């Protein structure tokens, strides 16, 4: 699969890396995947809320692959651009300039690129 933009390229690279890791560490990967699936199931918190939380944590941790992955997750769960940007703002209240810089660059780039792919 050929990537059509930088966001899609990062998602493909992550998926490929996860596949290689899973081949080498199948039991660990199986249990980790089961754990994360449980964490993101609909519950008292909606999947949408959970993706917004995950995006905020990813921004604070400065984890670019997770920022991309959870920005996509937010859009997939129906978050608007303004909801995502508000989550960036809340994260910046705790993470300062580092969180804000990722929000105003990488997150906005992901939103634009992923929305273009839908058209």
C-alpha positions as CSV (number, residue, x, y, z in Angstrom):
1,X,0.0,0.0,0.0
2,X,1.4,3.4,-1.0
3,X,0.9,6.3,1.3
4,X,-0.9,9.4,-0.1
5,X,0.4,11.8,2.6
6,X,2.6,12.0,5.7
7,X,-0.1,11.0,8.1
8,X,-1.0,7.8,6.1
9,X,2.8,7.1,5.8
10,X,3.2,7.2,9.6
11,X,0.1,5.0,10.1
12,X,1.5,2.4,7.6
13,X,4.9,2.5,9.2
14,X,3.4,1.9,12.6
15,X,1.2,-1.0,11.4
16,X,4.2,-2.6,9.6
17,X,6.4,-2.3,12.8
18,X,3.6,-3.7,14.9
19,X,3.3,-6.7,12.5
20,X,7.0,-7.4,12.7
21,X,7.0,-7.1,16.5
22,X,3.9,-9.4,16.7
23,X,5.8,-12.1,14.7
24,X,8.7,-12.0,17.1
25,X,6.6,-11.5,20.3
26,X,3.2,-13.1,19.6
27,X,2.0,-13.7,23.1
28,X,3.1,-10.3,24.4
29,X,1.4,-8.6,21.4
30,X,-1.8,-10.7,21.8
31,X,-2.1,-9.7,25.5
32,X,-1.2,-6.1,24.9
33,X,-3.8,-5.9,22.0
34,X,-6.4,-7.5,24.3
35,X,-5.7,-5.1,27.1
36,X,-5.9,-2.0,24.8
37,X,-9.1,-3.3,23.1
38,X,-10.6,-3.6,26.6
39,X,-9.5,-0.1,27.5
40,X,-11.1,1.5,24.4
41,X,-14.4,-0.4,24.5
42,X,-17.6,1.7,25.0
43,X,-18.3,1.9,28.7
44,X,-19.3,4.7,31.1
45,X,-17.0,6.8,28.9
46,X,-17.7,6.8,25.2
47,X,-15.1,5.7,22.7
48,X,-15.1,9.3,21.5
49,X,-14.1,10.5,25.0
50,X,-11.5,7.8,25.3
51,X,-9.9,8.8,22.1
52,X,-9.8,12.5,23.2
53,X,-8.1,11.4,26.4
54,X,-5.6,9.3,24.6
55,X,-4.8,12.1,22.2
56,X,-4.2,14.4,25.2
57,X,-1.9,11.9,26.9
58,X,-0.1,11.3,23.5
59,X,0.5,15.1,23.2
60,X,1.8,15.3,26.7
61,X,4.1,12.3,26.2
62,X,5.3,13.8,22.9
63,X,4.7,10.5,21.2
64,X,4.2,11.4,17.5
65,X,2.9,8.0,16.3
66,X,0.3,8.0,19.1
67,X,-0.6,11.6,18.3
68,X,-1.3,10.6,14.7
69,X,-3.0,7.3,15.6
70,X,-5.3,9.0,18.2
71,X,-6.1,12.0,16.0
72,X,-7.3,9.5,13.5
73,X,-9.2,7.7,16.3
74,X,-10.9,11.0,17.3
75,X,-12.0,11.6,13.7
76,X,-13.2,8.0,13.3
77,X,-15.3,8.4,16.5
78,X,-16.9,11.6,15.1
79,X,-15.0,14.3,16.9
80,X,-15.1,17.7,15.2
81,X,-12.0,19.7,14.6
82,X,-13.0,22.1,17.3
83,X,-13.4,19.2,19.9
84,X,-9.9,17.9,19.0
85,X,-8.4,21.4,19.2
86,X,-10.1,22.0,22.6
87,X,-8.5,18.8,23.8
88,X,-5.1,20.2,22.6
89,X,-5.8,23.3,24.6
90,X,-6.5,21.3,27.8
91,X,-3.4,19.3,27.3
92,X,-1.3,22.5,26.7
93,X,-2.6,23.7,30.1
94,X,-0.6,20.8,31.6
95,X,2.1,20.2,29.0
96,X,2.9,23.8,28.1
97,X,4.6,24.7,24.9
98,X,5.7,21.2,23.9
99,X,2.1,20.0,23.9
100,X,0.9,23.1,22.2
101,X,3.5,22.9,19.4
102,X,2.5,19.3,18.5
103,X,-1.2,20.4,18.6
104,X,-0.8,23.4,16.3
105,X,1.4,21.4,13.8
106,X,1.1,17.7,13.8
107,X,-2.5,17.4,15.0
108,X,-3.8,20.1,12.5
109,X,-1.8,18.5,9.7
110,X,-3.3,15.1,10.5
111,X,-6.8,16.5,10.5
112,X,-6.3,18.2,7.1
113,X,-4.7,15.1,5.5
114,X,-7.2,12.6,6.9
115,X,-10.2,14.8,5.9
116,X,-8.7,15.1,2.4
117,X,-8.6,11.3,2.1
118,X,-12.4,11.2,2.8
119,X,-13.2,13.5,-0.1
